[in-house]
Amino acid sequence: MNYICKSCYYQIRNIGLIRKYINDETCKTLVQVLIISRLEYGNALLYYIPLSLTNRLQRVQNCAARLVTRTGKRDQITPVLFQRHWLPVHFRSLYKILFHTFNVLSGTALVYLSDPIKMYTSENAPVYVLFTFEGTKCHTVMYGEKSFRASAPRLWNELSNQIKLAASKDIFCKVLKTHLFKLAYL
């Protein structure tokens, strides 16, 4: 985690040095490739990390947004993130877990994600309720509750049926991001 933050700050500093020589689109591409991609990599694992570490990653994202938009250090960053449609770090991890859960349900996920999850159905329930998970019992609170096997069913069951009913992966991603965006900023 510390390595990611340090290397991202190093990349932000380097892009900042050449910022006046490049246009906005090039800066946005550089930030996406060098910084945001590092925040996105494995962010489903960041769901239960301590708040202090989440805040460090959020500061990296904030610096990246300031660099792209040329926002000053003392200016409010929330409107900038809202305008760019960037989810905060915590909500990005929620998004990734729910995305993988949708893949499990649609049968496109890898086997190691699909096997430990048990779905159950209600005999008298409508079709859209069939996509619920059986809560899995974890033996250890330290690691068990943080696993995909435990967190995916809990997060999925908290979603509204409107989101669960998405017909395709693209529609699901769009509706889910809109839902998380409203939770984060409104």
N, C-alpha and C positions, 0 to 999 in steps of 0.2 A: 504494500500500500504506500509506504513511504517512498519507495523507488518510483512509483507511478507519479506521485505528486511532484517530486523533484524533477523528473524528466519532463513532465508537462510544463512546469514553470520555466524550465530551461528552453523548451520549444517556444513558449509564449514570448519569452524575452527575445529570442532570435527573430521571431516574426515581427515583434515590436520594433526591432532595429531597422527593418526594411519596410515597415508599414507605409511610410510616406512615398515610397517608390512603386508600390503596387496598388492596383485598383481594388475596390471592395469585393468583387467577385473572386479574384485571386486570393485575397486574404481569407475569405470565407472557405474556399476550397482547402487552403493550407491548414486552417484551424480544424476543419472537419477531418482531414487525413491524419494530421499529426497529434491532435489533442482529443477531440471528441471520440475518435475511434478507440483510443486507450481507455476512456471512461466507459465506453459501451462494451468493451471486451470483458466477458464474464460478469456483467453487472447483475445477473440473477443471483450471484453469490453474495451480493452486497445487501441483501434484504434485511438481515439481522445484525449488521455490524454496529458497533457503538456509535452514538450520535457524534462523538468527537471526530471519528474517522469520516463519517458522512459529511460533516461540516467542512473538512479539509477538501474532499472531492468537490463539494459545492463551490468552494472558493476557486478551485481550478476552473470549473465551468463558468463562474462569474467573470473571472479574468479573461477567459476566451471570448465571452460575449462582449465585454468592454473593448477588447481588441478589434473585433469585427465591426462593431458599431461606432468606434471612436468615442465611447462614453468615458467621461472623466471618473477618477477614483472616488470622488465624493458624491457622485450622482447616484440616485436610486437605481438598483439593478433589476428589481422585479418587473417594472414596465418594459425593460429591454428584453428580458427573457419571455415575457408575455407576447410582445410584438414579434419576436423571432419564432414563436411556437416551440420553445425548448422546455421540456419537462424538467423539473428539478431532479437531482440525482436519486433521491429516495423513490420518486414516482417512476423513474426510468427502470429501476430494479423491479418494481411491481409490474410494469408493462412487460418486461422480459419474461417473468415467471408466468404471467397469464397468457402470453403468446405461446410459450412452450406447452402450457396446459391445453390450449386450443389445438395445437398440433397433436397432442396425445389423443384428444377426443376425436379428431378427424382422421386419425390413423396415419399421419405423416411424420410422426416423431420417431426418433431413434429408439431402439429396443430398450436401452438402459433407462430411458425416461418412462416408457410405457409399462414395463413389467411391475414395478413396485406399487402402482396405483390401481386400486380396485374400485370399479364403478358399480353402483347399484341403481336399480330402477324400481319404481313403484308401479304395481300392476294397474292401478286405476288412475294413474297420472297422465296428463296429456304428453304428447311427444316432446315438447320443449323442456319438460322437467326431467327427461331421461338422462340429461347430461349433468348429473350430480355425482359427487364422490363420496365414498364411504370414508369417514374420518379414520385415520390410522393412528394406532396407539404407539407412542414413542417411549422407549425405555429410559432414555436420558434426556434431561431438559437441556443440557449444555449443547449437544449437537443434534439430537433427534428432532426437536421442534424447529430447527433451522433448515432441515433438509427439504428438498423439493417434494419428497413423499408426504411430508406433513404440511408444508406451507401452501402448496398448490391447491389441494382440496379446500382448505380454509379460505383462501383468497377467491377461488372459483365460486364457492357457495355464497360469498358476499356480493357477487355481481348480480345485477338485475337480469331478468329473463330476456329483456330486449337486447342486451349485449350478447348473451349466450346464444341467441337465435341467429346470429350472423350467418349468412348463406355461404360466404367464402372467406378466405384468409384476409384478402384485401379489405373487405367490408368490416370484418372483425377488428383489424388493426386500426382502421379509421374511427370506428365507434368507441373502441377502448381508449384510444388516445384522447378523443374528445371528452370522454368521461373522466379520465385522470387529469386532464387539463382543467376541467371545471373544479375538481377536488383541490387541485394545487393552487389555483389563482382566484377562484370565486367564492 
